[in-house]
Amino acid sequence: MKIAKRMRTNKLTLDFVSAGTWFGDGGAAMGIMPKALWQKLLEVDQFNRLEFALNTLLIRDGQNNILVDTGIGNKLSAKKQQIFHTSDFTLLDNLNKLNIDRTEINYVILSHLHFDHAGGIVSIIDGKPQLSFPNAIHLIQRKEWEMAKNPDDLNKAAYDFEQNLKLLEISGNFQLIDGDYDLTDEISLQFAGGHSEGLQVVRIKSDDLLAYYAADLFPLEAHRHLAVTAAYDVCRRDTFASKKRILTELAENKGFLLINHDMKRKVLEIK
């Protein structure tokens, strides 16, 4: 199988769909790994910031259009736009280039609810906030939803329920999941934790393809190394355990890791 922007099996078509880019602190992203080591792999700007891609994933199975994560969206204040040096929100336009209208998305899987993954749930459209995908059921781990709605002091800065999730709550277009969940025969959600209280990963098994969209367990190619975890992770031990489990299964099956924040590499074959 060619490793490219698109992956296909007899039943599924997978496309990476860019929602834009943003900049975040390099040291926070690389955690305990000293800059003397990671600066050989990654480029930073004058403020020690890395540029992060927002690679969402569109999965089509002939019946459903399934989107994984939504990017930052277009609702940030001017101050936050300056802090994070965000690009334009490109998700809806890029879906249109694949002949997918926002009303045609059936499911939105949220790996977690941090602003760079959940910000695009609600967009400013025609001058007012609207659900970006009004006909989609949004699949979220219950632990993540509860933390986003009532964050403790450690997590308070990571979520914005009023801006990103309140309209979704009012609409009722969401389903809370407790643990692992099979969406279809080929697509399953697995509770992972580690990076956030309720982070979930997407396991895709179809024909001879095994792939994981593991979100911020592996935000960059550099995070394929087990000990490299972000300073943002709420439980480094859980991140390590989930990474080890995923990499072991992928290596045993020559599977693919789908990477959401790397500017240069979206797919990594694990052998």
C-alpha positions in Angstrom: 0.0 0.0 0.0 1.3 3.4 -1.0 1.9 5.6 2.1 0.4 9.0 1.0 -2.3 11.5 1.9 -4.9 8.9 1.0 -5.1 5.2 2.1 -7.6 2.7 0.7 -8.9 -0.7 1.4 -11.8 -2.6 -0.3 -14.2 -1.1 2.3 -12.6 2.1 3.5 -11.1 5.3 2.1 -9.0 7.4 4.5 -8.0 11.0 3.8 -6.0 13.4 5.9 -7.8 16.7 5.9 -5.9 19.8 7.1 -7.7 22.1 9.5 -4.8 24.5 9.6 -1.7 25.0 11.8 -0.7 26.6 15.1 2.5 27.2 17.1 3.2 25.8 20.6 6.2 25.7 22.9 8.8 23.2 21.9 9.9 22.3 25.4 6.3 21.6 26.5 5.8 19.3 23.5 8.9 17.3 24.1 8.6 17.0 27.9 11.7 15.6 29.6 13.7 15.2 26.4 16.5 17.8 26.6 16.4 20.5 23.9 20.0 19.6 23.0 18.6 16.3 21.7 15.3 17.3 20.1 16.6 20.4 18.4 18.4 18.1 16.0 15.1 16.7 14.9 12.7 19.7 15.1 12.8 23.4 14.0 11.6 26.2 16.3 11.0 29.9 15.7 12.6 32.7 17.6 10.2 32.1 20.5 11.1 28.4 20.8 7.8 27.4 19.2 7.2 24.4 17.0 4.7 24.6 14.1 2.0 22.0 14.6 -0.2 20.6 11.8 -3.9 20.0 12.4 -4.3 16.7 10.5 -7.8 15.5 10.9 -8.9 12.2 9.4 -11.8 11.5 7.2 -13.0 7.9 7.0 -15.5 6.9 4.3 -17.0 3.4 4.3 -19.7 3.8 1.6 -22.4 4.5 4.1 -20.9 6.9 6.6 -18.6 9.9 6.5 -16.6 9.8 9.7 -14.4 12.7 10.8 -11.7 12.3 13.5 -11.1 15.6 15.4 -11.9 19.1 14.2 -8.9 21.4 14.7 -8.9 24.8 16.4 -11.8 26.4 14.6 -12.3 30.1 13.9 -13.4 31.4 17.3 -10.2 32.3 19.1 -9.8 35.9 20.3 -7.3 38.1 18.6 -5.0 37.7 21.6 -5.0 33.9 21.5 -4.6 34.0 17.7 -1.4 36.0 18.3 -0.2 33.8 21.1 -0.6 30.6 19.1 0.1 32.2 15.7 -2.9 30.2 14.2 -3.5 29.9 10.5 -6.9 30.2 8.9 -9.4 27.4 9.8 -9.3 25.3 6.6 -11.2 22.2 7.6 -14.5 23.0 5.9 -13.0 24.2 2.7 -10.7 21.1 2.5 -13.6 18.8 3.1 -15.4 20.6 0.2 -12.4 19.8 -2.0 -13.2 16.2 -1.3 -16.8 16.8 -2.3 -17.9 16.5 1.3 -20.3 19.1 2.7 -20.3 19.8 6.4 -23.9 18.6 6.5 -22.8 15.2 5.1 -20.6 14.2 8.1 -22.4 11.4 10.0 -20.0 11.0 13.0 -17.3 13.1 14.5 -14.9 11.2 16.8 -13.2 13.4 19.3 -9.9 12.0 20.5 -10.1 14.5 23.4 -11.5 18.0 24.0 -8.4 20.2 24.2 -8.8 23.4 22.1 -6.7 22.2 19.1 -8.9 19.1 18.6 -12.3 20.3 19.7 -12.3 23.9 18.7 -13.8 23.2 15.4 -16.9 21.5 16.8 -18.5 25.0 16.7 -17.6 27.5 14.0 -18.6 31.1 13.2 -20.7 30.6 10.1 -22.7 33.5 8.5 -21.7 35.6 11.4 -22.9 33.4 14.3 -21.7 30.3 16.2 -23.1 27.1 14.7 -22.3 23.4 14.9 -19.7 22.8 12.1 -21.3 19.4 11.5 -25.0 19.8 12.4 -26.1 16.3 11.4 -23.2 14.4 13.0 -23.2 12.4 16.3 -20.1 13.5 18.2 -18.5 10.5 20.0 -16.7 11.5 23.2 -15.4 9.6 26.2 -17.5 10.3 29.3 -14.5 11.0 31.5 -13.3 13.6 29.0 -16.7 15.3 28.8 -17.0 15.5 32.5 -13.5 16.9 32.9 -14.1 19.5 30.2 -17.4 20.6 31.8 -16.0 20.7 35.4 -12.2 20.9 35.1 -10.1 20.6 38.2 -7.3 23.1 38.8 -4.8 21.0 36.9 -7.0 20.9 33.8 -8.7 24.2 33.9 -6.6 25.9 31.2 -7.0 23.0 28.8 -10.7 23.3 28.1 -13.3 25.9 27.1 -16.7 24.3 27.5 -18.8 27.4 26.9 -17.1 28.3 23.6 -16.5 24.8 22.2 -19.1 22.5 23.7 -22.1 24.3 25.1 -23.8 24.5 21.8 -23.2 20.8 21.2 -24.7 20.0 24.7 -27.8 22.0 23.8 -28.2 20.2 20.5 -27.9 16.7 22.0 -25.8 15.6 19.0 -23.4 13.7 21.0 -22.9 10.3 22.6 -20.8 9.7 25.7 -18.7 6.5 25.7 -17.4 4.5 28.7 -14.3 2.7 27.6 -13.8 0.8 24.3 -16.5 1.0 21.6 -17.0 -0.5 18.2 -18.4 2.0 15.8 -18.3 -0.3 12.8 -16.7 -3.7 12.1 -13.6 -1.9 10.9 -13.5 1.1 13.2 -13.2 1.0 17.0 -12.5 3.5 19.7 -10.2 2.6 22.5 -9.8 4.4 25.8 -6.2 5.4 26.4 -5.9 8.2 28.9 -2.5 9.6 29.6 -2.5 12.8 27.7 -5.9 13.8 29.0 -8.3 12.1 31.5 -10.4 10.7 28.7 -8.3 10.5 25.6 -9.4 7.8 23.1 -7.6 6.5 20.0 -9.1 5.2 16.8 -8.2 1.7 15.7 -8.8 0.9 12.0 -8.7 -2.7 10.8 -9.8 -3.5 7.3 -8.5 -6.1 4.9 -4.7 -6.2 5.3 -4.6 -2.7 6.9 -4.1 -2.0 10.6 -3.8 1.6 11.5 -4.1 3.8 14.6 -5.0 7.4 14.8 -3.6 8.0 18.3 -3.9 11.7 18.6 -1.6 13.3 21.2 -0.1 10.0 22.4 2.0 10.5 19.2 1.6 14.1 18.2 4.9 14.1 16.3 7.1 11.4 14.7 9.6 12.1 17.5 7.1 10.8 20.0 7.3 7.2 18.6 10.0 6.7 21.2 8.2 5.3 24.3 9.9 7.6 26.8 9.2 10.8 24.9 6.0 12.3 26.3 4.7 15.8 26.4 4.7 18.0 29.5 1.0 18.5 28.8 0.2 14.8 29.7 -1.8 14.4 32.9 -0.3 11.0 33.5 3.0 10.1 31.9 2.7 6.5 33.1 -0.6 5.9 31.3 0.8 7.6 28.1 3.7 5.2 28.2 1.6 2.1 28.7 -0.9 3.1 25.9 2.0 3.9 23.5 3.7 0.6 24.2 0.5 -1.4 23.6 -0.2 0.3 20.3 3.3 0.1 19.0 3.5 -3.6 19.9 0.4 -4.4 18.0 1.4 -2.3 15.0 4.9 -3.9 14.9 3.4 -7.4 15.0 1.1 -6.6 12.0 3.3 -4.1 10.1 0.7 -1.5 10.7 0.6 2.3 10.3 0.6 5.1 12.9 -1.4 8.1 11.7 0.2 11.3 13.1 -1.9 14.4 13.6 0.5 17.2 14.4 3.7 16.6 12.4 4.3 19.1 9.6 6.4 16.6 7.5 5.0 13.1 8.2 1.4 12.0 8.4 1.9 8.2 8.3 4.6 6.1 9.9 4.9 2.4 9.1 5.8 0.4 12.2 7.8 -2.8 11.6 
